[in-house]
């Protein structure tokens, strides 16, 4: 577990892990090494990955609230 987990509730930690996993998966899906120096493209990929991460975190919180 990450050190930051010590400062979060269990549900917050699960949400953070879901965010990080979804962000990574989405960013790697979009990543193309031929554009490694294209900062605008990387910012765009990052923004899309961030949205995927936020959605994953929200799903964790929504599932917890429904339980």
MODELLER restraints for C-alpha pairs under 7 A, 6 or more apart:
rsr = mdl.restraints
at = mdl.atoms
rsr.add(forms.Gaussian(group=physical.xy_distance, feature=features.Distance(at['CA:5:A'], at['CA:13:A']), mean=5.53, stdev=0.5))
rsr.add(forms.Gaussian(group=physical.xy_distance, feature=features.Distance(at['CA:15:A'], at['CA:57:A']), mean=4.46, stdev=0.5))
rsr.add(forms.Gaussian(group=physical.xy_distance, feature=features.Distance(at['CA:15:A'], at['CA:60:A']), mean=5.58, stdev=0.5))
rsr.add(forms.Gaussian(group=physical.xy_distance, feature=features.Distance(at['CA:15:A'], at['CA:61:A']), mean=6.76, stdev=0.5))
rsr.add(forms.Gaussian(group=physical.xy_distance, feature=features.Distance(at['CA:16:A'], at['CA:57:A']), mean=6.47, stdev=0.5))
rsr.add(forms.Gaussian(group=physical.xy_distance, feature=features.Distance(at['CA:18:A'], at['CA:53:A']), mean=6.94, stdev=0.5))
rsr.add(forms.Gaussian(group=physical.xy_distance, feature=features.Distance(at['CA:18:A'], at['CA:56:A']), mean=5.63, stdev=0.5))
rsr.add(forms.Gaussian(group=physical.xy_distance, feature=features.Distance(at['CA:18:A'], at['CA:57:A']), mean=5.65, stdev=0.5))
rsr.add(forms.Gaussian(group=physical.xy_distance, feature=features.Distance(at['CA:19:A'], at['CA:53:A']), mean=3.97, stdev=0.5))
rsr.add(forms.Gaussian(group=physical.xy_distance, feature=features.Distance(at['CA:19:A'], at['CA:54:A']), mean=5.98, stdev=0.5))
rsr.add(forms.Gaussian(group=physical.xy_distance, feature=features.Distance(at['CA:19:A'], at['CA:56:A']), mean=5.56, stdev=0.5))
rsr.add(forms.Gaussian(group=physical.xy_distance, feature=features.Distance(at['CA:19:A'], at['CA:57:A']), mean=5.17, stdev=0.5))
rsr.add(forms.Gaussian(group=physical.xy_distance, feature=features.Distance(at['CA:20:A'], at['CA:53:A']), mean=6.34, stdev=0.5))
rsr.add(forms.Gaussian(group=physical.xy_distance, feature=features.Distance(at['CA:22:A'], at['CA:52:A']), mean=5.88, stdev=0.5))
rsr.add(forms.Gaussian(group=physical.xy_distance, feature=features.Distance(at['CA:22:A'], at['CA:53:A']), mean=4.89, stdev=0.5))
rsr.add(forms.Gaussian(group=physical.xy_distance, feature=features.Distance(at['CA:22:A'], at['CA:56:A']), mean=6.42, stdev=0.5))
rsr.add(forms.Gaussian(group=physical.xy_distance, feature=features.Distance(at['CA:23:A'], at['CA:49:A']), mean=4.63, stdev=0.5))
rsr.add(forms.Gaussian(group=physical.xy_distance, feature=features.Distance(at['CA:23:A'], at['CA:50:A']), mean=5.78, stdev=0.5))
rsr.add(forms.Gaussian(group=physical.xy_distance, feature=features.Distance(at['CA:23:A'], at['CA:52:A']), mean=5.98, stdev=0.5))
rsr.add(forms.Gaussian(group=physical.xy_distance, feature=features.Distance(at['CA:23:A'], at['CA:53:A']), mean=4.73, stdev=0.5))
rsr.add(forms.Gaussian(group=physical.xy_distance, feature=features.Distance(at['CA:26:A'], at['CA:49:A']), mean=5.09, stdev=0.5))
rsr.add(forms.Gaussian(group=physical.xy_distance, feature=features.Distance(at['CA:26:A'], at['CA:52:A']), mean=6.84, stdev=0.5))
rsr.add(forms.Gaussian(group=physical.xy_distance, feature=features.Distance(at['CA:27:A'], at['CA:45:A']), mean=6.08, stdev=0.5))
rsr.add(forms.Gaussian(group=physical.xy_distance, feature=features.Distance(at['CA:27:A'], at['CA:46:A']), mean=6.44, stdev=0.5))
rsr.add(forms.Gaussian(group=physical.xy_distance, feature=features.Distance(at['CA:27:A'], at['CA:49:A']), mean=5.24, stdev=0.5))
rsr.add(forms.Gaussian(group=physical.xy_distance, feature=features.Distance(at['CA:30:A'], at['CA:45:A']), mean=6.38, stdev=0.5))
